[in-house]
Amino acid sequence: MKNSKLLLVVLTILFATAVDGEVRVPALIGDNMVLQQGKKVRIWGSALPNERVTVALDKNTASATTDAN
C-alpha cells in the first residue's frame, strides 16, 4: 500500500509541476515499480535550470533546486 501511495504522490507532484516546467523522470519510475520496504528511495530526473522540485511521501518530503546543467 505504501508503494502505491509513493507512486501516486510522485506522479501528482510531477504532473502538477510539469504545467510550469519541464520535469522528467526516467521510465524506470512509474506504474508497477517495486520498492524495498524500509529503505531510502532515490528519485531522480531532469528539469529546467533553477527549478525547485519537491517529492512527498506520507509525512516525508524532500526538495531540491536544479543547477544550471
Distance bins in CASP14 RR format, pairs under 12 A and 6 or more apart:
PFRMAT RR
TARGET T0000
AUTHOR 0000-0000-0000
RMODE 2
METHOD distances of the structure
MODEL  1
1 7 0 0 0 0 0 1 0 0 0 0 0
1 8 0 0 0 0 0 1 0 0 0 0 0
1 35 0 0 0 0 0 1 0 0 0 0 0
1 37 0 0 0 0 0 1 0 0 0 0 0
1 58 0 0 0 0 0 1 0 0 0 0 0
2 8 0 0 0 0 0 1 0 0 0 0 0
2 9 0 0 0 0 0 1 0 0 0 0 0
2 35 1 0 0 1 0 0 0 0 0 0 0
2 36 0 0 0 0 0 1 0 0 0 0 0
2 37 1 0 0 1 0 0 0 0 0 0 0
2 38 0 0 0 0 1 0 0 0 0 0 0
2 39 0 0 0 0 0 1 0 0 0 0 0
2 41 0 0 0 0 0 1 0 0 0 0 0
2 57 1 0 0 1 0 0 0 0 0 0 0
2 58 1 0 0 1 0 0 0 0 0 0 0
2 59 0 0 0 0 0 1 0 0 0 0 0
2 60 0 0 0 0 0 1 0 0 0 0 0
3 9 0 0 0 0 0 1 0 0 0 0 0
3 10 0 0 0 0 0 1 0 0 0 0 0
3 29 0 0 0 0 0 1 0 0 0 0 0
3 30 0 0 0 0 0 1 0 0 0 0 0
3 31 0 0 0 0 0 1 0 0 0 0 0
3 32 0 0 0 0 1 0 0 0 0 0 0
3 33 1 0 0 1 0 0 0 0 0 0 0
3 34 1 0 0 1 0 0 0 0 0 0 0
3 35 1 0 1 0 0 0 0 0 0 0 0
3 36 0 0 0 0 1 0 0 0 0 0 0
3 37 0 0 0 0 1 0 0 0 0 0 0
3 38 0 0 0 0 0 1 0 0 0 0 0
3 39 0 0 0 0 0 1 0 0 0 0 0
3 41 0 0 0 0 1 0 0 0 0 0 0
3 57 0 0 0 0 1 0 0 0 0 0 0
3 58 0 0 0 0 0 1 0 0 0 0 0
4 10 0 0 0 0 0 1 0 0 0 0 0
4 11 0 0 0 0 0 1 0 0 0 0 0
4 30 0 0 0 0 0 1 0 0 0 0 0
4 31 0 0 0 0 1 0 0 0 0 0 0
4 32 0 0 0 0 1 0 0 0 0 0 0
4 33 0 0 0 0 0 1 0 0 0 0 0
4 34 0 0 0 0 0 1 0 0 0 0 0
4 35 0 0 0 0 1 0 0 0 0 0 0
4 57 0 0 0 0 0 1 0 0 0 0 0
4 58 0 0 0 0 0 1 0 0 0 0 0
5 11 0 0 0 0 0 1 0 0 0 0 0
5 12 0 0 0 0 0 1 0 0 0 0 0
5 35 0 0 0 0 0 1 0 0 0 0 0
5 41 0 0 0 0 0 1 0 0 0 0 0
5 56 0 0 0 0 1 0 0 0 0 0 0
5 57 1 0 0 1 0 0 0 0 0 0 0
5 58 1 0 0 1 0 0 0 0 0 0 0
5 59 0 0 0 0 0 1 0 0 0 0 0
5 60 0 0 0 0 0 1 0 0 0 0 0
6 12 0 0 0 0 0 1 0 0 0 0 0
6 13 0 0 0 0 0 1 0 0 0 0 0
6 29 0 0 0 0 1 0 0 0 0 0 0
6 30 0 0 0 0 0 1 0 0 0 0 0
6 31 0 0 0 0 0 1 0 0 0 0 0
6 33 0 0 0 0 1 0 0 0 0 0 0
6 34 0 0 0 0 0 1 0 0 0 0 0
6 35 1 0 0 1 0 0 0 0 0 0 0
6 36 0 0 0 0 0 1 0 0 0 0 0
6 37 0 0 0 0 0 1 0 0 0 0 0
6 38 0 0 0 0 0 1 0 0 0 0 0
6 39 0 0 0 0 0 1 0 0 0 0 0
6 40 0 0 0 0 0 1 0 0 0 0 0
6 41 1 0 0 1 0 0 0 0 0 0 0
6 43 0 0 0 0 1 0 0 0 0 0 0
6 55 0 0 0 0 1 0 0 0 0 0 0
6 56 0 0 0 0 1 0 0 0 0 0 0
6 57 1 0 1 0 0 0 0 0 0 0 0
6 58 0 0 0 0 1 0 0 0 0 0 0
6 60 0 0 0 0 1 0 0 0 0 0 0
6 62 0 0 0 0 0 1 0 0 0 0 0
7 13 0 0 0 0 0 1 0 0 0 0 0
7 14 0 0 0 0 0 1 0 0 0 0 0
7 25 0 0 0 0 0 1 0 0 0 0 0
7 29 0 0 0 0 1 0 0 0 0 0 0
7 30 1 0 0 1 0 0 0 0 0 0 0
7 31 1 0 0 1 0 0 0 0 0 0 0
7 32 0 0 0 0 1 0 0 0 0 0 0
7 33 1 0 0 1 0 0 0 0 0 0 0
7 34 0 0 0 0 0 1 0 0 0 0 0
7 35 0 0 0 0 1 0 0 0 0 0 0
7 41 0 0 0 0 0 1 0 0 0 0 0
7 43 0 0 0 0 0 1 0 0 0 0 0
7 55 0 0 0 0 0 1 0 0 0 0 0
7 57 0 0 0 0 1 0 0 0 0 0 0
8 14 0 0 0 0 0 1 0 0 0 0 0
8 15 0 0 0 0 0 1 0 0 0 0 0
8 30 0 0 0 0 0 1 0 0 0 0 0
8 31 0 0 0 0 0 1 0 0 0 0 0
8 33 0 0 0 0 0 1 0 0 0 0 0
8 55 0 0 0 0 0 1 0 0 0 0 0
8 56 0 0 0 0 0 1 0 0 0 0 0
8 57 0 0 0 0 1 0 0 0 0 0 0
8 58 0 0 0 0 0 1 0 0 0 0 0
9 15 0 0 0 0 0 1 0 0 0 0 0
9 16 0 0 0 0 0 1 0 0 0 0 0
9 41 0 0 0 0 0 1 0 0 0 0 0
9 43 0 0 0 0 0 1 0 0 0 0 0
9 54 0 0 0 0 0 1 0 0 0 0 0
9 55 1 0 0 1 0 0 0 0 0 0 0
9 56 1 0 1 0 0 0 0 0 0 0 0
9 57 1 0 1 0 0 0 0 0 0 0 0
9 58 0 0 0 0 1 0 0 0 0 0 0
9 59 0 0 0 0 0 1 0 0 0 0 0
9 60 0 0 0 0 1 0 0 0 0 0 0
9 61 0 0 0 0 1 0 0 0 0 0 0
9 62 0 0 0 0 0 1 0 0 0 0 0
10 16 0 0 0 0 0 1 0 0 0 0 0
10 17 0 0 0 0 0 1 0 0 0 0 0
10 23 0 0 0 0 0 1 0 0 0 0 0
10 25 1 0 0 1 0 0 0 0 0 0 0
10 29 1 0 0 1 0 0 0 0 0 0 0
10 30 1 0 0 1 0 0 0 0 0 0 0
10 31 0 0 0 0 0 1 0 0 0 0 0
10 33 0 0 0 0 1 0 0 0 0 0 0
10 35 0 0 0 0 0 1 0 0 0 0 0
10 41 0 0 0 0 1 0 0 0 0 0 0
10 42 0 0 0 0 0 1 0 0 0 0 0
10 43 1 0 0 1 0 0 0 0 0 0 0
10 44 0 0 0 0 0 1 0 0 0 0 0
10 45 0 0 0 0 0 1 0 0 0 0 0
10 53 0 0 0 0 0 1 0 0 0 0 0
10 54 0 0 0 0 0 1 0 0 0 0 0
10 55 1 0 1 0 0 0 0 0 0 0 0
10 56 0 0 0 0 1 0 0 0 0 0 0
10 57 1 0 0 1 0 0 0 0 0 0 0
10 61 0 0 0 0 0 1 0 0 0 0 0
10 62 0 0 0 0 0 1 0 0 0 0 0
11 17 0 0 0 0 0 1 0 0 0 0 0
11 18 0 0 0 0 0 1 0 0 0 0 0
11 23 0 0 0 0 0 1 0 0 0 0 0
11 25 0 0 0 0 1 0 0 0 0 0 0
11 29 0 0 0 0 1 0 0 0 0 0 0
11 30 1 0 0 1 0 0 0 0 0 0 0
11 31 0 0 0 0 1 0 0 0 0 0 0
11 33 0 0 0 0 0 1 0 0 0 0 0
11 43 0 0 0 0 0 1 0 0 0 0 0
11 55 0 0 0 0 0 1 0 0 0 0 0
11 56 0 0 0 0 0 1 0 0 0 0 0
11 57 0 0 0 0 0 1 0 0 0 0 0
12 18 0 0 0 0 0 1 0 0 0 0 0
12 19 0 0 0 0 0 1 0 0 0 0 0
12 54 0 0 0 0 0 1 0 0 0 0 0
12 55 0 0 0 0 0 1 0 0 0 0 0
12 56 0 0 0 0 1 0 0 0 0 0 0
12 57 0 0 0 0 0 1 0 0 0 0 0
13 19 0 0 0 0 0 1 0 0 0 0 0
13 20 0 0 0 0 0 1 0 0 0 0 0
13 23 0 0 0 0 1 0 0 0 0 0 0
13 25 0 0 0 0 0 1 0 0 0 0 0
13 29 0 0 0 0 0 1 0 0 0 0 0
13 43 0 0 0 0 1 0 0 0 0 0 0
13 47 0 0 0 0 0 1 0 0 0 0 0
13 52 0 0 0 0 0 1 0 0 0 0 0
13 53 1 0 0 1 0 0 0 0 0 0 0
13 54 1 0 0 1 0 0 0 0 0 0 0
13 55 1 0 0 1 0 0 0 0 0 0 0
13 56 1 0 0 1 0 0 0 0 0 0 0
13 57 0 0 0 0 1 0 0 0 0 0 0
13 61 0 0 0 0 1 0 0 0 0 0 0
13 62 0 0 0 0 0 1 0 0 0 0 0
13 63 0 0 0 0 0 1 0 0 0 0 0
14 20 0 0 0 0 0 1 0 0 0 0 0
14 21 0 0 0 0 0 1 0 0 0 0 0
14 22 0 0 0 0 0 1 0 0 0 0 0
14 23 1 0 1 0 0 0 0 0 0 0 0
14 24 0 0 0 0 1 0 0 0 0 0 0
14 25 1 0 0 1 0 0 0 0 0 0 0
14 26 0 0 0 0 0 1 0 0 0 0 0
14 29 0 0 0 0 1 0 0 0 0 0 0
14 30 0 0 0 0 1 0 0 0 0 0 0
14 43 0 0 0 0 1 0 0 0 0 0 0
14 44 0 0 0 0 0 1 0 0 0 0 0
14 45 0 0 0 0 1 0 0 0 0 0 0
14 46 0 0 0 0 0 1 0 0 0 0 0
14 47 0 0 0 0 1 0 0 0 0 0 0
14 51 0 0 0 0 0 1 0 0 0 0 0
14 53 0 0 0 0 1 0 0 0 0 0 0
14 54 0 0 0 0 0 1 0 0 0 0 0
14 55 0 0 0 0 1 0 0 0 0 0 0
14 56 0 0 0 0 0 1 0 0 0 0 0
15 21 0 0 0 0 0 1 0 0 0 0 0
15 23 0 0 0 0 1 0 0 0 0 0 0
15 24 0 0 0 0 0 1 0 0 0 0 0
15 25 0 0 0 0 0 1 0 0 0 0 0
15 30 0 0 0 0 0 1 0 0 0 0 0
16 23 0 0 0 0 1 0 0 0 0 0 0
16 53 0 0 0 0 0 1 0 0 0 0 0
16 54 0 0 0 0 1 0 0 0 0 0 0
16 55 0 0 0 0 0 1 0 0 0 0 0
16 56 0 0 0 0 0 1 0 0 0 0 0
17 23 1 0 1 0 0 0 0 0 0 0 0
17 24 0 0 0 0 0 1 0 0 0 0 0
17 25 0 0 0 0 0 1 0 0 0 0 0
17 45 0 0 0 0 0 1 0 0 0 0 0
17 47 1 0 0 1 0 0 0 0 0 0 0
17 48 0 0 0 0 0 1 0 0 0 0 0
17 51 1 0 0 1 0 0 0 0 0 0 0
17 52 0 0 0 0 1 0 0 0 0 0 0
17 53 1 0 0 1 0 0 0 0 0 0 0
17 54 0 0 0 0 1 0 0 0 0 0 0
17 55 0 0 0 0 0 1 0 0 0 0 0
17 56 0 0 0 0 0 1 0 0 0 0 0
17 63 0 0 0 0 0 1 0 0 0 0 0
17 66 0 0 0 0 0 1 0 0 0 0 0
18 24 0 0 0 0 1 0 0 0 0 0 0
18 25 0 0 0 0 0 1 0 0 0 0 0
18 46 0 0 0 0 0 1 0 0 0 0 0
18 47 0 0 0 0 1 0 0 0 0 0 0
18 48 0 0 0 0 0 1 0 0 0 0 0
18 51 0 0 0 0 0 1 0 0 0 0 0
18 53 0 0 0 0 0 1 0 0 0 0 0
20 47 0 0 0 0 0 1 0 0 0 0 0
20 48 0 0 0 0 1 0 0 0 0 0 0
20 51 0 0 0 0 1 0 0 0 0 0 0
20 52 0 0 0 0 0 1 0 0 0 0 0
20 53 0 0 0 0 0 1 0 0 0 0 0
21 46 0 0 0 0 0 1 0 0 0 0 0
21 47 1 0 0 1 0 0 0 0 0 0 0
21 48 1 0 1 0 0 0 0 0 0 0 0
21 49 0 0 0 0 0 1 0 0 0 0 0
21 50 0 0 0 0 0 1 0 0 0 0 0
21 51 1 0 0 1 0 0 0 0 0 0 0
21 52 0 0 0 0 0 1 0 0 0 0 0
21 53 0 0 0 0 1 0 0 0 0 0 0
21 66 0 0 0 0 0 1 0 0 0 0 0
22 45 0 0 0 0 0 1 0 0 0 0 0
22 46 1 0 0 1 0 0 0 0 0 0 0
22 47 1 0 0 1 0 0 0 0 0 0 0
22 48 1 0 1 0 0 0 0 0 0 0 0
22 49 0 0 0 0 0 1 0 0 0 0 0
22 51 1 0 0 1 0 0 0 0 0 0 0
22 53 0 0 0 0 0 1 0 0 0 0 0
22 66 0 0 0 0 0 1 0 0 0 0 0
23 29 0 0 0 0 0 1 0 0 0 0 0
23 43 0 0 0 0 0 1 0 0 0 0 0
23 44 0 0 0 0 0 1 0 0 0 0 0
23 45 1 0 0 1 0 0 0 0 0 0 0
23 46 1 0 0 1 0 0 0 0 0 0 0
23 47 1 0 1 0 0 0 0 0 0 0 0
23 48 0 0 0 0 1 0 0 0 0 0 0
23 51 1 0 0 1 0 0 0 0 0 0 0
23 52 0 0 0 0 0 1 0 0 0 0 0
23 53 1 0 0 1 0 0 0 0 0 0 0
23 54 0 0 0 0 0 1 0 0 0 0 0
23 55 0 0 0 0 0 1 0 0 0 0 0
23 64 0 0 0 0 0 1 0 0 0 0 0
23 66 0 0 0 0 1 0 0 0 0 0 0
24 43 0 0 0 0 0 1 0 0 0 0 0
24 44 0 0 0 0 0 1 0 0 0 0 0
24 45 1 0 1 0 0 0 0 0 0 0 0
24 46 1 0 1 0 0 0 0 0 0 0 0
24 47 1 0 0 1 0 0 0 0 0 0 0
24 48 0 0 0 0 0 1 0 0 0 0 0
24 51 0 0 0 0 0 1 0 0 0 0 0
24 53 0 0 0 0 0 1 0 0 0 0 0
24 66 0 0 0 0 0 1 0 0 0 0 0
25 33 0 0 0 0 0 1 0 0 0 0 0
25 42 0 0 0 0 0 1 0 0 0 0 0
25 43 1 0 0 1 0 0 0 0 0 0 0
25 44 1 0 0 1 0 0 0 0 0 0 0
25 45 1 0 1 0 0 0 0 0 0 0 0
25 46 0 0 0 0 1 0 0 0 0 0 0
25 47 0 0 0 0 1 0 0 0 0 0 0
25 53 0 0 0 0 1 0 0 0 0 0 0
25 55 0 0 0 0 1 0 0 0 0 0 0
26 33 0 0 0 0 0 1 0 0 0 0 0
26 42 0 0 0 0 0 1 0 0 0 0 0
26 43 0 0 0 0 1 0 0 0 0 0 0
26 44 1 0 0 1 0 0 0 0 0 0 0
26 45 1 0 0 1 0 0 0 0 0 0 0
26 46 0 0 0 0 1 0 0 0 0 0 0
27 33 0 0 0 0 1 0 0 0 0 0 0
27 45 0 0 0 0 0 1 0 0 0 0 0
28 34 0 0 0 0 0 1 0 0 0 0 0
28 35 0 0 0 0 0 1 0 0 0 0 0
28 42 0 0 0 0 0 1 0 0 0 0 0
28 43 0 0 0 0 0 1 0 0 0 0 0
28 44 0 0 0 0 1 0 0 0 0 0 0
28 45 0 0 0 0 0 1 0 0 0 0 0
29 35 0 0 0 0 0 1 0 0 0 0 0
29 41 0 0 0 0 1 0 0 0 0 0 0
29 42 0 0 0 0 1 0 0 0 0 0 0
29 43 1 0 0 1 0 0 0 0 0 0 0
29 44 0 0 0 0 1 0 0 0 0 0 0
29 45 0 0 0 0 1 0 0 0 0 0 0
29 55 0 0 0 0 0 1 0 0 0 0 0
30 43 0 0 0 0 0 1 0 0 0 0 0
33 41 0 0 0 0 1 0 0 0 0 0 0
33 43 0 0 0 0 0 1 0 0 0 0 0
34 41 0 0 0 0 0 1 0 0 0 0 0
35 41 1 0 1 0 0 0 0 0 0 0 0
35 42 0 0 0 0 0 1 0 0 0 0 0
35 43 0 0 0 0 0 1 0 0 0 0 0
35 57 0 0 0 0 1 0 0 0 0 0 0
36 42 0 0 0 0 0 1 0 0 0 0 0
38 57 0 0 0 0 0 1 0 0 0 0 0
38 60 0 0 0 0 0 1 0 0 0 0 0
40 57 0 0 0 0 0 1 0 0 0 0 0
40 60 0 0 0 0 1 0 0 0 0 0 0
40 62 0 0 0 0 1 0 0 0 0 0 0
41 55 0 0 0 0 1 0 0 0 0 0 0
41 56 0 0 0 0 0 1 0 0 0 0 0
41 57 1 0 0 1 0 0 0 0 0 0 0
41 58 0 0 0 0 0 1 0 0 0 0 0
41 60 0 0 0 0 1 0 0 0 0 0 0
41 62 0 0 0 0 1 0 0 0 0 0 0
42 55 0 0 0 0 1 0 0 0 0 0 0
42 62 0 0 0 0 1 0 0 0 0 0 0
42 64 0 0 0 0 0 1 0 0 0 0 0
43 53 0 0 0 0 1 0 0 0 0 0 0
43 54 0 0 0 0 0 1 0 0 0 0 0
43 55 1 0 1 0 0 0 0 0 0 0 0
43 56 0 0 0 0 0 1 0 0 0 0 0
43 57 0 0 0 0 1 0 0 0 0 0 0
43 60 0 0 0 0 0 1 0 0 0 0 0
43 61 0 0 0 0 0 1 0 0 0 0 0
43 62 1 0 0 1 0 0 0 0 0 0 0
43 63 0 0 0 0 0 1 0 0 0 0 0
43 64 0 0 0 0 1 0 0 0 0 0 0
44 53 0 0 0 0 0 1 0 0 0 0 0
44 55 0 0 0 0 0 1 0 0 0 0 0
44 62 0 0 0 0 0 1 0 0 0 0 0
44 64 0 0 0 0 1 0 0 0 0 0 0
44 66 0 0 0 0 0 1 0 0 0 0 0
45 51 0 0 0 0 0 1 0 0 0 0 0
45 53 0 0 0 0 1 0 0 0 0 0 0
45 55 0 0 0 0 0 1 0 0 0 0 0
45 64 0 0 0 0 0 1 0 0 0 0 0
45 66 0 0 0 0 1 0 0 0 0 0 0
46 53 0 0 0 0 1 0 0 0 0 0 0
46 64 0 0 0 0 0 1 0 0 0 0 0
46 66 1 0 0 1 0 0 0 0 0 0 0
46 67 0 0 0 0 0 1 0 0 0 0 0
46 69 0 0 0 0 1 0 0 0 0 0 0
47 53 1 0 1 0 0 0 0 0 0 0 0
47 54 0 0 0 0 0 1 0 0 0 0 0
47 55 0 0 0 0 0 1 0 0 0 0 0
47 64 0 0 0 0 1 0 0 0 0 0 0
47 65 0 0 0 0 1 0 0 0 0 0 0
47 66 1 0 1 0 0 0 0 0 0 0 0
47 67 0 0 0 0 0 1 0 0 0 0 0
47 68 0 0 0 0 0 1 0 0 0 0 0
47 69 0 0 0 0 0 1 0 0 0 0 0
48 65 0 0 0 0 0 1 0 0 0 0 0
48 66 1 0 0 1 0 0 0 0 0 0 0
48 67 0 0 0 0 0 1 0 0 0 0 0
48 68 0 0 0 0 0 1 0 0 0 0 0
48 69 0 0 0 0 0 1 0 0 0 0 0
49 65 0 0 0 0 1 0 0 0 0 0 0
49 66 1 0 1 0 0 0 0 0 0 0 0
49 67 1 0 0 1 0 0 0 0 0 0 0
49 68 1 0 1 0 0 0 0 0 0 0 0
49 69 1 0 0 1 0 0 0 0 0 0 0
50 64 0 0 0 0 0 1 0 0 0 0 0
50 65 1 0 0 1 0 0 0 0 0 0 0
50 66 1 0 0 1 0 0 0 0 0 0 0
50 67 1 0 0 1 0 0 0 0 0 0 0
50 68 1 0 0 1 0 0 0 0 0 0 0
50 69 0 0 0 0 0 1 0 0 0 0 0
51 63 0 0 0 0 0 1 0 0 0 0 0
51 64 0 0 0 0 1 0 0 0 0 0 0
51 65 1 0 0 1 0 0 0 0 0 0 0
51 66 1 0 1 0 0 0 0 0 0 0 0
51 67 0 0 0 0 0 1 0 0 0 0 0
51 68 0 0 0 0 0 1 0 0 0 0 0
52 61 0 0 0 0 0 1 0 0 0 0 0
52 62 0 0 0 0 0 1 0 0 0 0 0
52 63 1 0 0 1 0 0 0 0 0 0 0
52 64 1 0 0 1 0 0 0 0 0 0 0
52 65 1 0 1 0 0 0 0 0 0 0 0
52 66 1 0 0 1 0 0 0 0 0 0 0
52 67 0 0 0 0 0 1 0 0 0 0 0
53 61 0 0 0 0 0 1 0 0 0 0 0
53 62 0 0 0 0 1 0 0 0 0 0 0
53 63 1 0 0 1 0 0 0 0 0 0 0
53 64 1 0 1 0 0 0 0 0 0 0 0
53 65 1 0 0 1 0 0 0 0 0 0 0
53 66 1 0 0 1 0 0 0 0 0 0 0
53 67 0 0 0 0 0 1 0 0 0 0 0
54 60 0 0 0 0 0 1 0 0 0 0 0
54 61 1 0 1 0 0 0 0 0 0 0 0
54 62 1 0 0 1 0 0 0 0 0 0 0
54 63 1 0 1 0 0 0 0 0 0 0 0
54 64 0 0 0 0 1 0 0 0 0 0 0
54 65 0 0 0 0 0 1 0 0 0 0 0
55 61 1 0 0 1 0 0 0 0 0 0 0
55 62 1 0 1 0 0 0 0 0 0 0 0
55 63 1 0 0 1 0 0 0 0 0 0 0
55 64 0 0 0 0 1 0 0 0 0 0 0
56 62 1 0 0 1 0 0 0 0 0 0 0
56 63 0 0 0 0 1 0 0 0 0 0 0
END
